[in-house]
Amino acid sequence: MESGLCSVESMVIHASLWRDTPVFVTGHTGFKGSWLSLCLSKLGAKVHGYAIEPPTKPNLFEVANVVNALTSHVSANLLDFNVLHQALNTTQPRVVFHLAAQPLVRVGYAEPLETLSTNIMGTAHVLEAIRSVPSVEAVVIVTTDKVYENKEWVYPYREIDPLGGHDPYSASKAATELIVASYRSSFFNATIGDSPKVATARAGNVIGGGDWAKDRLIPDCLRSFEKGEVVKIRYPDSIRPWQHVLESLSGYLLLAEKLLGPDANRYTCAWNFGPPSDEQAAVKDVAEKIADCWGCSEQVEILASNSNPHESGLLQLDSTRARVNLDWRMRWPLECAIEATVAWHQAWLRGEDMYTFTLKQIETYQTQD
């Protein structure tokens, strides 16, 4: 893929700020957490990971040897408060990225109590542990675009719109936003000395190499195509804010930098990171683009069923706040995000060194103008 042909905008992430900076990442064994750990390592940060074992086999953490990018690695559950607190206290991070979660809507239906406890109480444990770790200056809590009360309207959701949650996963993430707001008001506000600066990040549907999660469109497509099977689409007309995983991660990094800066209190709020309206796409269209890129356009089929649990038909984000205040922009249009994702998966099938390949994709993304 000639990714340079796809570049649209430039952002500045300051490598000098991250060099030798201790950073604590929860969920570093997951898809997005693995990509973030590699990004931070490439910037020169000292990355300390805290997570359960990787949720799938195969998984990006092992396939790309992400452990090579880490300064330390603790395998434990967020709900084990004492272990979590000890890990934070031992590493004394300057920045915390909280990504650990049960991240899937359909799993939320099957395991509602696990989803609620992990996503709500897990976040509360992180915030409570941070209170007694004086080194922490900036905290980015990652939630989701599904925190909004979805009215299926055509307008993109802004950070000031009401929170909601039809399903257990969405409700758990909306509740997470409330927990963060409560801790920020009670313990991390501007009137309390040098308290950490805390913000939340709500990203759109991320895609990229190394995602093997069940019941997600891109992994389902790639699994089917590599076996020569037809992929069956549950919600073909659903509109989602698709973007490459590196787009949202660049937003998190820019936000963290602002939380470390002299005007940090201006940034202690919620932030949307999603594509512009002309980059939104229906599930069926994305599946067909992946199939075309793979070279098997005939292998997409609509799965007619009345047994599928509820999922929103239309979801769009308004990312004006991030564009204006963080100078955040998408670099890869959807077409290029799909090309990069397919290229990564095919490289893995060829047996390439995926640590090197993944770092190369990060470099390509970060250096484009």
C-alpha positions in Angstrom: 0.0 0.0 0.0 1.4 3.4 -1.0 0.1 5.1 2.1 1.7 8.4 1.3 -0.9 8.9 -1.4 -3.7 8.9 1.1 -2.5 11.6 3.5 -4.8 14.5 4.1 -3.6 16.5 7.1 -0.8 16.8 9.6 -0.7 16.8 13.4 2.2 17.4 15.7 2.9 14.9 18.5 5.9 16.0 20.5 8.3 13.1 20.8 10.5 15.1 23.2 7.7 15.3 25.7 7.3 11.5 25.7 11.0 10.5 25.8 11.7 8.7 29.0 8.3 9.6 30.4 6.8 6.8 32.5 3.3 5.9 31.2 0.9 3.4 32.7 -1.4 1.7 30.2 -4.3 -0.5 31.3 -5.5 -3.0 28.7 -2.2 -3.1 27.0 -2.8 -6.7 25.9 -5.9 -5.8 23.9 -6.1 -4.6 20.3 -6.1 -0.8 20.9 -3.9 -1.1 24.0 -1.2 -3.0 22.0 -1.2 -0.4 19.3 -0.9 2.4 21.9 1.9 0.6 23.7 3.9 0.4 20.4 3.2 4.1 19.6 4.4 5.2 23.0 7.5 3.0 22.8 8.3 4.5 19.4 8.1 7.9 20.9 10.6 6.9 23.6 8.2 6.5 26.6 8.7 4.0 29.3 5.6 1.9 29.0 4.2 0.0 32.0 1.3 -2.3 31.2 -1.5 -3.7 33.4 -4.0 -6.1 31.9 -5.5 -9.6 31.9 -4.1 -12.1 29.5 -4.9 -11.4 25.8 -8.6 -12.0 25.1 -8.2 -13.9 21.8 -6.0 -16.4 20.1 -4.2 -15.2 18.0 -3.8 -11.7 19.4 -1.8 -8.6 18.5 0.0 -8.5 21.8 1.7 -11.8 21.1 1.8 -11.7 17.3 3.6 -8.3 17.3 5.7 -9.1 20.4 4.4 -6.0 22.1 6.2 -7.1 25.3 9.4 -5.9 23.6 8.0 -2.4 23.9 7.3 -2.5 27.6 9.3 -1.4 30.6 7.1 -3.6 32.9 4.1 -5.8 32.5 1.6 -6.9 35.2 -1.0 -9.5 34.3 -3.9 -8.9 36.7 -7.6 -7.8 36.8 -8.7 -4.2 37.4 -11.0 -5.5 40.1 -8.0 -6.6 42.2 -7.6 -3.1 43.7 -4.5 -3.9 45.9 -2.5 -5.3 42.9 -3.6 -2.4 40.7 -2.6 0.2 43.4 0.7 -1.5 44.0 1.5 -1.5 40.2 0.8 2.2 40.0 2.7 3.0 43.1 5.7 1.0 41.9 5.9 2.5 38.5 5.1 6.1 39.5 3.8 7.1 36.1 3.4 10.7 34.9 0.6 9.7 32.5 -2.1 7.1 32.7 -4.1 5.8 29.7 -7.1 3.6 30.9 -8.2 1.3 28.1 -8.9 -1.9 29.9 -12.6 -2.9 29.5 -15.1 -5.4 28.2 -15.3 -3.8 24.8 -18.0 -5.6 22.9 -21.8 -5.0 22.6 -22.8 -8.6 22.0 -20.7 -9.9 24.9 -22.4 -7.3 27.1 -25.7 -9.0 26.3 -24.3 -12.4 27.2 -22.3 -11.3 30.3 -24.0 -8.2 31.6 -22.7 -8.4 35.2 -19.1 -8.9 34.1 -19.4 -6.0 31.6 -20.8 -3.7 34.3 -18.3 -4.6 37.0 -15.3 -4.5 34.7 -16.2 -1.2 33.0 -17.7 0.7 35.9 -15.9 -0.6 39.0 -12.7 -1.2 37.1 -12.6 2.5 36.2 -13.4 3.5 39.7 -10.5 1.4 41.0 -8.1 3.1 38.6 -9.3 6.6 39.7 -9.2 5.6 43.4 -5.7 4.2 43.1 -4.4 7.3 41.2 -5.5 9.5 44.2 -2.6 8.2 46.2 0.1 8.2 43.5 1.6 11.7 43.5 3.5 11.2 40.2 0.4 11.1 38.1 -0.2 14.4 36.2 -2.5 13.4 33.3 -5.2 10.7 32.9 -7.0 9.8 29.7 -10.0 7.5 30.3 -11.2 5.8 27.1 -14.9 5.1 26.7 -16.8 4.8 23.4 -19.0 6.6 20.9 -21.8 4.5 22.2 -22.1 6.5 25.5 -24.8 8.8 23.9 -28.6 8.4 24.2 -28.9 7.3 20.6 -32.0 8.8 19.0 -31.1 7.5 15.5 -31.1 11.0 14.2 -29.0 12.4 11.4 -27.1 14.8 13.5 -23.6 13.9 14.9 -23.4 13.7 18.6 -21.6 16.4 20.5 -19.9 16.0 23.9 -22.7 18.0 25.5 -25.4 15.7 24.3 -27.2 13.4 26.8 -25.6 10.1 27.8 -27.6 6.9 27.6 -27.2 3.2 26.9 -29.7 0.8 25.4 -27.5 -2.3 26.0 -25.4 -3.3 29.0 -22.1 -2.4 27.3 -23.2 1.1 26.3 -24.8 1.7 29.7 -21.6 0.7 31.4 -19.6 3.2 29.4 -22.1 6.0 29.9 -21.9 5.2 33.7 -18.1 5.3 33.4 -18.4 8.9 32.1 -20.4 9.8 35.2 -17.9 8.1 37.5 -15.0 10.1 35.9 -17.0 13.3 36.1 -17.7 12.6 39.8 -14.1 11.9 40.7 -12.9 15.0 38.7 -15.3 17.2 40.6 -14.6 15.7 44.0 -10.9 14.9 43.9 -9.2 16.1 40.7 -10.5 19.7 40.3 -8.5 22.9 39.8 -9.0 24.0 43.4 -7.1 21.0 44.8 -3.5 21.8 44.4 -1.5 19.7 41.9 -4.2 17.1 41.4 -4.1 15.0 38.2 -5.9 16.3 35.1 -8.5 13.8 33.9 -10.3 13.7 30.6 -12.4 11.1 28.7 -12.1 10.1 25.1 -15.0 8.8 23.0 -13.7 7.2 19.8 -15.6 5.9 16.8 -15.4 2.3 15.4 -11.7 1.6 15.1 -10.1 -0.8 12.6 -6.6 -2.0 12.0 -4.3 -5.0 11.8 -4.3 -7.5 14.7 -8.0 -7.4 15.7 -9.3 -10.9 16.1 -12.3 -10.1 18.3 -15.5 -12.1 17.8 -18.6 -10.5 16.3 -16.9 -7.5 14.9 -17.2 -6.7 11.2 -13.5 -6.4 10.1 -12.2 -9.4 12.0 -15.2 -11.5 10.8 -14.5 -10.4 7.2 -10.8 -11.2 7.4 -11.4 -14.6 9.0 -13.8 -15.5 6.3 -11.7 -14.3 3.4 -8.6 -16.0 4.5 -10.5 -19.3 4.6 -12.3 -18.6 1.3 -15.7 -18.5 3.0 -18.6 -16.1 2.6 -18.9 -13.5 5.3 -22.5 -12.9 6.6 -23.5 -9.4 7.5 -26.0 -8.9 10.3 -26.8 -5.2 10.1 -25.9 -4.2 6.5 -27.4 -0.7 6.6 -26.0 0.4 10.0 -23.9 3.6 9.7 -20.8 3.8 11.8 -17.9 6.3 12.3 -15.1 4.1 11.0 -11.4 5.0 11.4 -8.0 3.4 11.6 -7.0 2.7 15.2 -4.0 5.1 14.8 -6.4 8.0 14.3 -8.0 7.7 17.7 -4.6 7.0 19.4 -3.2 10.1 17.9 -6.1 12.0 19.5 -5.4 10.4 22.9 -1.7 11.4 22.7 -2.6 15.0 21.7 -5.1 15.2 24.6 -2.6 13.8 27.1 0.0 16.4 26.0 -2.6 19.2 26.6 -3.3 17.7 30.1 0.4 18.1 30.8 0.6 21.6 29.6 0.2 25.0 31.3 -3.5 25.4 30.4 -4.4 21.8 31.4 -7.7 22.7 33.1 -9.2 23.7 29.8 -8.9 20.1 28.6 -10.4 18.2 31.6 -13.6 17.2 29.8 -15.0 14.7 27.3 -13.6 14.5 23.7 -15.0 12.9 20.6 -12.6 11.4 18.1 -14.4 10.3 14.9 -14.4 10.8 11.1 -16.1 13.7 9.3 -19.6 12.9 7.9 -18.3 12.2 4.4 -16.2 9.3 5.9 -19.1 7.6 7.6 -20.1 4.3 5.9 -22.7 1.5 6.1 -21.6 -1.9 7.3 -22.3 -3.5 3.9 -20.2 -0.9 2.1 -17.3 -1.4 4.4 -17.5 -5.2 4.0 -17.5 -4.8 0.3 -14.5 -2.5 0.3 -12.6 -5.0 2.4 -13.6 -7.8 0.0 -12.5 -5.7 -3.0 -9.2 -5.0 -1.4 -8.7 -8.6 -0.6 -9.8 -9.7 -4.1 -12.9 -11.6 -3.3 -15.8 -9.3 -3.9 -18.3 -12.2 -4.3 -17.9 -13.3 -0.7 -20.2 -10.9 1.1 -23.8 -12.0 2.0 -26.6 -10.5 4.0 -27.6 -12.6 6.9 -31.4 -12.3 7.3 -32.3 -13.0 11.0 -34.7 -11.7 13.6 -32.7 -13.1 16.4 -29.9 -10.5 16.5 -29.8 -8.3 19.6 -30.5 -4.6 19.2 -27.7 -2.4 17.9 -28.0 1.2 16.8 -28.7 1.8 13.1 -27.1 5.2 12.9 -24.3 6.7 15.0 -22.2 9.7 14.1 -19.8 11.8 16.1 -19.1 15.6 16.0 -15.4 16.0 16.6 -15.3 19.8 16.2 -14.0 20.2 19.8 -10.9 18.0 19.0 -10.3 19.6 15.6 -10.4 23.2 17.0 -8.8 22.7 20.4 -6.3 19.9 19.8 -5.7 20.4 16.1 -6.6 16.7 15.6 -7.3 15.5 12.1 -7.7 12.2 10.4 -4.7 11.3 8.2 -6.1 8.2 6.5 -9.4 8.3 4.7 -11.5 5.1 5.1 -10.2 3.6 1.9 -6.6 3.9 3.2 -7.6 2.6 6.6 -9.0 -0.5 5.0 -6.0 -0.9 2.8 -3.7 -0.7 5.8 -5.8 -3.2 7.7 -5.8 -5.8 4.9 -2.1 -5.3 4.2 -1.3 -6.0 7.9 -3.4 -9.2 7.9 -1.9 -10.5 4.7 1.6 -9.7 6.0 0.8 -11.8 9.0 -0.5 -14.7 6.8 2.8 -14.5 4.9 4.7 -15.0 8.2 6.4 -11.6 8.3 7.9 -10.1 11.4 4.8 -8.3 12.7 6.6 -6.2 15.4 8.6 -4.6 12.6 5.7 -4.4 10.2 3.4 -2.7 12.8 6.1 -0.2 13.8 6.5 0.6 10.1 2.8 1.3 9.7 3.0 3.6 12.8 6.0 5.4 11.3 4.2 5.8 7.9 1.2 7.3 9.7 3.2 9.6 12.0 5.4 11.0 9.3 2.9 11.9 6.7 2.1 15.5 6.0 
